[in-house]
Amino acid sequence: MTLVHLRTGLTQEALGVLYDVGSSTIGRAIGEVRPLLADRGFAVLDRPGIRLRTLAEVFADPAAEGVTLRIDGMETQVRRPHAGRGGRGAFISGKRRQNTVKTTTISDGQGRALWSGAQRPGRMHDQPAVRTEGIAEQFHRHPDM
């Protein structure tokens, strides 16, 4: 379910219908599996045995190989946080006017995922997320990217 979510961007409700489970089960599964995938690293298909585990590796490896990186922020609709929860308004996306979670993903020129960033509340714009996740710092370290 997590891989389908990462590749297609389907909402938790759509995945729930696809797998015949509740959307809360989908959310829990994604929350448990994403850190495991990140720890394992992202494989580079053209070069067996190479796995990119950190953001620094994602920028350093393509810079050496002359690969173009694509960065995109993806919004996924989530269930509304419980009443009384602090920061509940942070999940309301200004763009979609719904409760969302955003994820930053970096892929190579062929669209293969190389890194998937931390999830953040839907209200945060992509530009501040680039700064807080350390992506802007990597652009300063690798100005040719």
Number of C-alpha atoms within 10 A of each C-alpha: 16 18 12 10 16 16 11 9 16 16 17 23 19 15 21 18 11 10 12 10 13 14 19 14 13 21 19 10 13 17 13 12 13 18 13 10 15 17 11 12 17 19 17 16 10 7 8 8 8 13 16 20 17 17 17 15 15 20 23 16 14 15 16 8 8 10 15 13 19 15 15 12 16 16 23 18 20 19 15 13 14 8 7 7 8 9 9 14 14 17 23 20 20 14 11 13 11 18 22 25 21 23 20 20 17 21 18 17 11 10 11 16 19 25 24 23 20 14 16 17 19 27 20 16 15 16 11 10 20 17 12 11 14 13 20 15 14 19 12 10 13 13 9 8 15
